[in-house]
Amino acid sequence: MADFTVIGAGIIGLATAFKLSQRFPDQNIVVLEKEDRPAAHQTGHNSGVIHSGIYYRPGSLKAKLAREGNKDMYEFCEEHGVSYRKTGKIIAAVKDEELAALENLYQRGKTNGLEVKRMTGEEIRRVEPYVNAVAGIYVSSTGIVDFSEVAETLVRLLRERNVKIHFSTRVTDLDVHESGVSIETDHGKIRSRQVVNCAGLFSDRIARMSGIEPDAQIVPFRGEYYKFAPEKRDRVNGLVYPVPDPAFPFLGVHFTKMIDGGVHIGPNAVPGLMREGYRKSDFDLDDFREIVTNPGLWKLAFRYLPMGVQEMWRSFNKKAFTRNVQQYVPEITEEDLVPVEAGVRAQALTNEGKLLDDFFIIRDRLALHVLNAPSPAATASFKIADYIVDRQ
């Protein structure tokens, strides 16, 4: 019988198992993952940014855990030889109408305890000569890493600690009772004293298997990326982000200089037709039926209809996406943008049509469920894990 079973070998599940092995070194810990490798979904398809926490509401879990997790992530990478770059980030206003929101963001960064600096357009051009901006904010603690490499390092460390990791093992049912948890998988049954659900895109379904009805349902949003053609990589030297529109729940297109030197641009955000649908053509009937019958999604769609239409238009029209990019790097053309693999964000949505803005973690009897952990969850993964372990 296992003492703790973690469902999901994304970065949160692996970080949770790692923290459990530190806190309870003599306990039997098991990780279950339906794919044949770690970090197969959200962890392995994100932009790789080590976030600062500047965007998040002061006092929220996101703000607190992102700031603290940022420090822990750098320390982990240093200790275990994971490649990273602490580049800092420029949040660039491209028009005067954005200056008030930029100042509000600067004040939020100060409130959240971050080192932030105002920049003039001229100061930005010294660092990013091809970027158009009238003003900006520099956030020093932002960086870049390959979170898949972090996950693979965690797998190695967990195996050294005798944590059992079962890949290609899908959970099919959970029975939570007073004496423990019975976990049905496609490779047999596991009994565990406690279970932690870190199943990402399927976390709400795992929760329902355990007998609870979450207040929110996971809705997949596909984030589509381009990258600069090799000869245009030097058009961005670091990380360049937009001033977020407070009326829109997603951040908008940004530029990320990756560990390999390539520059990724994106993502936009469009509803997916299946939970693990990385291509526009990916479709699953059961997922689709669940998505389109969710009353919250229709309420959300009507609330943000004009912006949603723009996102869909940019998804299918490269010229429109390019025009968005040209606001920041004017010389870029359609030919300079090369499509790359998309990511899928597991976003919890209430029946009232509200996107949950903060991490959403609940405990029910002997099971703990991570039901909303979008960005900056990878950055905050070690602190999210501490939060989880503290509740065991």
N, C-alpha and C positions, 0 to 999 in steps of 0.2 A: 504494500500500500504506500502510495506517495504521500508526503506531507503537504506539498504544494504542487499544483499543476498549473502551468501557464499556457493558455491557448493563444498561439500566434507568435511567430518568430520574426516579426518586424522589430524595429529598433526599440519600441516601448516594451514589448514582450521580453526581448533579450535583456534589456537593461533591468527590468523587474526581476528576472531570474538571477541576474548578476548580483543585485542588491540583496535579494533573499539569501543567496549563498554566502554573502558577507555577514549578514545579520544572524543567520541560522546555519552555521557551517556544518552542523551534524545532522541536518534534516535532509530528507530524500526529496529532491526537486526534479520535476519533469517538465519539458517543453514540448508541445504538440504543434506541428505546422503542416498544413495540407499540401503545400508546395514542396518541391524537392530541394529547396535551397532557402537560405534566409533572405530577408529584405526583397521579396519578389514583387511587392506591390507598392504601397505609398513610399516606404523607405527608399526603395531603389529607383523611384521615378520622380523624385523631387529635385529642386534646383541646387541642393547642396549648401544652402546658406546657413551659417551659424548666426542666428538672429540676435539682436540686441534687446528687444522688448519695447522699442519706442512706440509702436503703434497701439499698444494694448491699454485698455482702461485701467487707470491707477487703482490698485487694490484688488484687481482680478487675479485669478490663478495664473492666467497667461502672462501677465506683467511680472509677477513675482517669480514664477518658475522659469520663464525665459531668461530673465536677468541672471538668476543663480545658476541655471543650467548652462548658460553661455560659458561661464567660468569653468564649470565642471567638464564641459566638452573639450575645451582647450587643454585642460590638465590631463584628461584621459588620453588625448591624441599624443601629447608630449611623452607621457609615461609609457605608452605602448607602440610608439613609432608609427602612428597613423599620419599620413601627409595632410597638411592643412596650410592655409594662408590667412593671416589676420590682416585683411585688406582695408577695413573700414568701409563705409558706405556713404554715398552722396544721395540725398533726397533732393531732387531738382525741380524747381518751379520753372515752367517754360513760358508762363504768362503772368501778368500783374494780378489777374483775378485770383491766382493761387496763393498770393503772398499772405493773406490773413490766415488761411488754413495751414500754411507752412509755419507761421509763428505759433499757432496753437499746438502744432506738433512739436515744435522746439520746447515749449513750456511743458508739454506732456513728458517729453524725454527727461527734462530736469526733475519733474515730479517723480518719475520712475527711477531716479537715481543714476542716470546715465551720463557719460561724458559726451556732450553734444556741442557743436560749434556752428555758429552762423557763417555762411559763405556768400560772398558777392558773386555775380556772374563772372567777373574777371578772375577771381580766385578759383572758381570751378574750371575755367578754361586752362589754367596753368596745370591742372591735374588731368583734366579730360578735354584736350584741345578740340575734339570733334563734337562735343556735346553742347547743344543749345540750352542755355538756362539764364534766367534773370537773377536768380538767387537760389540758395540751397542750405541744407543742413548737412554737416559731416558727423557721422556716428562712428566713433573709433573702435568699438568692440565687435562690430560685424566682421565675419570672415567667411571662408569657404572650405568645404571638406567633401569627401565622398562618403556619404552615410552608409553605403553598401560596405565599404571597407571597415567602417566602425562596427557594423553588424557582424561581419566575418571575424573581426578580432574578438568580439564578445563570444561568438560561438567557440573559438579556440580556448578562451579563458574559462568558459563554462565547462567545457569538456575536461580541462585540467583540474577542475573542482569536482569532477564526477557527476555533474548535472547531466541527466539523460535527455538528449534532444532527438525527437522522432520526426523526421521529415516524411513527406508523402503520407501523412496520417490525418485524415479528415474527421472532425468531431461531428457525429450524427445525432447525438441526444445527450442531455444532462438530467440527472435526477439528484436534486439536492434534498437531503434529509438530515435528521438530527445528528446522526453518527458520521456523516461524511458526504462525499459526492461520488456518484457513479457516472462515469464518462464513457459513453458508447462511441467507438470510432470504427472506421472501416477496416481496422486491423484488430478488433477485439475490444474488451472492456478494461478500463482502468479505474481503480478506486483511489480516491484522494481525500485527505483531511480537509483541504481547502482548494479553491480554484480561483484563478485570476484570468478574466476574459480580456485579452488584448487583440481581438480578432479584426480590428480595423473596419474594413468595408462590410464585414459580416457580424460586427459586435452586437447589433440589436437582435439579430436572429439567434445568436448564441444565448443572449439574455432571455429571450422568449422560451428557448428550450429549457432553461432553468426554472421557469414558472413565473417570471415577472413580466410585466408589460411596461416597457420604458415609456416615458412621456414624449419621446421623440423617435423618429425613424431615420435611418441612414439614407440619404439621397446622394448618388454619385454625381460629381461634377468633373467633367473631363477638362484638363488644362492642356492646351496645345502650345507647343514651342516651335520656334525656329532657331537657327544659329547663323552667325555670320559666315559667309564663305571664307576660306582660309586667308585669302589676300586682304580681307577687311577686319581681321581679328584685332588689329591695332587701333580700331576706331573707338574701342572702349578698353580702358586699362584696369578697371576694378568693378565695383558694383554701383549701378546707377538706377535709382528707383523714382517713381513718380510721387507727387503729393497725392495721397489718397482722397478720393471723393467721399465725403462723409455721408452722402445720400446713397452710396452704392456699397453692398456688403463685401465686395472683393477688391483686392488692392489695385489691380490693373497691370499693364505690361511693364516689365522691368528688364534690366540688362545685367547678366551675371557672368563674370569671367570665371570659368570653371578651372578645376585643378589642372586639367590637361592643356589649358591655354585657350580653349575655344570660348566663344561668347554665345550664351543662350539668351534668347529674347522671348518673353512670355511670363506666365501663361495668360491666355484668355480663360473664360470660365463658362462652359456650356453644359447643360444637363446631359448625362450619359443615358444610353438606352439599355445598359446592363451595368452591374456593379463593377465588373472588371473589364470594361470596354475601353480599350486604348485607341481604337480606330473608329472613325466616323461610322463605318459599316457594322461594327460589332453590335450584336443584338441577342438578347435572351428574352423569350416570351414571358417567363415567370417574373423576371426582374422588371420588364417593361410594364406588365400589368400592375405590379405593386407600385411602381413609380407614378404611373398616370392616374391611378385611383387614390393617390395620396391627396387629401383635400388641402393640406398645407402647401403642396407644390403649386397648385393653381392660385392660391392666395398670394404666394410669393411672386409668381409670374405676373399677375395683374399689378402688383405693387411696383415692380421694377420693369414693367413692360418695355418702355423705350430703351433702357440700358440693356435689357436682355436681348432685344432685337439687334442692337449694335454688336453685342458679343457674338450672336449667331452669324451675323453678316460677316464679321471679321473671320469667323471660323471657315466660311465657305468662299471668301473672297480675299485672295492674297493681296490684291491691290489696296483694299481697305486696311488690312493689317499693316502693310508697308507705310501707308499714310500716318498711322498711329506711331510707328517707329520713327518716321521722319520729323515728328515734333521734337524729338530728342537728338537724333543724329541725322541732320537734314540731307546729307549726301548719299545716304543709303537708298538703293533701288531694289525693285523686286528680285532682280537677278542675284543680289547680294544675300538673299535670305534663303536658307536651305532648311526644309522641314526635318524635325527630329521626333523621336518617340514622345508621345503624350504621357501625362500622368493622370491619375484619377484621385480626386479628393473625397474622402468619406466625411460628408457633412451632415450633422444631425439637424433635422427640421421638425418643428412641432406641428401639430394639427392646425394651429392658428396661423401657420405660414411664417413663423419666426425662425431664422437661422440661429442656432445656439452660438453665441459669441465666445463663450469661455469653455475651457475643458469641463467635461461632464463625467464624473466618476461616482458610481453609487455602489453601496454594499447591501447585499440581501442575504441574511443568514451566513452561509459558509462560502458564498461567491461574491467576488468583487468584479464590477464591470466597468471598463473604460469605454464610454459610449460617445464621446466626442473628443477627438484629439487631432484636429487639423494643425497646420502651421501655427506656431513654432514648436510642434510636438517633438520633432527630431532634435532640435536644439535643446529642448527642456527634458529630454528623455530620462536622464539620470535623476533629475529632481522629481519628475512625475513618478519614477520608480520609488524614490524615497517616500513620497506622499502615499503611495500604495502600500509599501511595506509597513509604514507607521500605523496602518489601519488593519493589519493582520492580527 
